[in-house]
Amino acid sequence: MANREYDTFILSDPALLQEDREMELIVRELTPPDIRYKYRSAYVSAMISKSESKYPDQLWIRLGRGQLQEKPWSIKILKELNKLP
């Protein structure tokens, strides 16, 4: 079972995302330890995979209009970046 769950919005085709490579993206935390911080956004450097079990946390992919994809991906957040996109 995943430790934490995140979601992100993808404006292009999810099939074009590069897997298993370090990339920068904005994620929202869905399962924080303190419920007051649910949906907190962060700009992070992370690695993602379509396989649910490759990395420790789950990543839900949303399309441009908010449509949720059927299966979660996995994500490993390497570091949180302190910059604006």
C-alpha positions as CSV (number, residue, x, y, z in Angstrom):
1,M,0.0,0.0,0.0
2,A,1.2,3.5,-0.8
3,N,2.4,5.8,1.9
4,R,0.9,9.0,0.5
5,E,-1.3,10.0,-2.4
6,Y,-0.8,13.0,-4.7
7,D,-2.5,14.3,-7.9
8,T,-1.4,16.4,-10.7
9,F,-2.9,18.0,-13.8
10,I,-1.5,17.1,-17.3
11,L,-2.4,19.4,-20.1
12,S,-1.1,17.1,-22.9
13,D,-1.5,13.4,-23.6
14,P,-0.4,11.3,-20.5
15,A,1.2,8.8,-22.9
16,L,3.8,11.4,-23.8
17,L,5.0,11.7,-20.2
18,Q,8.6,10.4,-19.7
19,E,8.7,7.7,-17.1
20,D,11.6,6.9,-14.8
21,R,13.3,10.2,-15.4
22,E,13.7,13.1,-13.0
23,M,11.2,15.8,-13.9
24,E,9.7,18.9,-12.3
25,L,5.9,19.1,-11.8
26,I,3.3,20.5,-9.5
27,V,1.6,18.0,-7.2
28,R,-1.2,18.3,-4.6
29,E,-1.0,16.2,-1.5
30,L,-4.2,14.2,-0.9
31,T,-3.2,12.4,2.4
32,P,-1.2,14.7,4.6
33,P,-0.6,13.8,8.3
34,D,-2.6,16.9,9.3
35,I,-6.0,17.2,7.4
36,R,-5.7,21.0,7.4
37,Y,-3.0,20.7,4.7
38,K,-5.0,18.6,2.3
39,Y,-4.7,19.8,-1.3
40,R,-1.5,21.8,-0.5
41,S,0.4,22.3,-3.8
42,A,4.1,21.9,-4.1
43,Y,6.6,22.3,-7.0
44,V,8.7,19.2,-6.8
45,S,11.4,17.2,-8.6
46,A,10.2,13.7,-8.9
47,M,10.3,10.4,-10.8
48,I,7.0,8.9,-12.0
49,S,5.9,5.5,-13.4
50,K,2.7,4.1,-14.9
51,S,3.3,1.0,-12.6
52,E,1.4,1.4,-9.4
53,S,4.1,-0.4,-7.3
54,K,7.4,0.9,-8.7
55,Y,7.7,3.9,-6.4
56,P,6.4,4.3,-2.8
57,D,3.6,6.8,-3.3
58,Q,0.6,7.0,-5.6
59,L,0.0,9.7,-8.2
60,W,-3.4,10.3,-9.6
61,I,-3.3,11.9,-13.1
62,R,-5.9,14.5,-14.0
63,L,-6.5,15.8,-17.5
64,G,-6.8,19.5,-18.4
65,R,-10.5,19.7,-17.4
66,G,-10.1,17.7,-14.3
67,Q,-11.0,14.2,-15.6
68,L,-9.4,11.6,-13.3
69,Q,-7.6,8.7,-15.0
70,E,-8.7,5.2,-14.1
71,K,-5.5,3.9,-12.5
72,P,-3.0,5.6,-10.3
73,W,0.6,5.9,-11.2
74,S,3.5,5.8,-8.7
75,I,5.7,8.7,-7.7
76,K,9.0,9.2,-5.8
77,I,9.5,12.8,-4.8
78,L,13.2,13.6,-4.8
79,K,13.0,17.2,-3.4
80,E,10.7,20.1,-3.1
81,L,11.7,23.1,-5.1
82,N,11.4,26.7,-4.0
83,K,10.5,28.4,-7.2
84,L,7.4,29.5,-8.9
85,P,6.4,27.7,-12.2
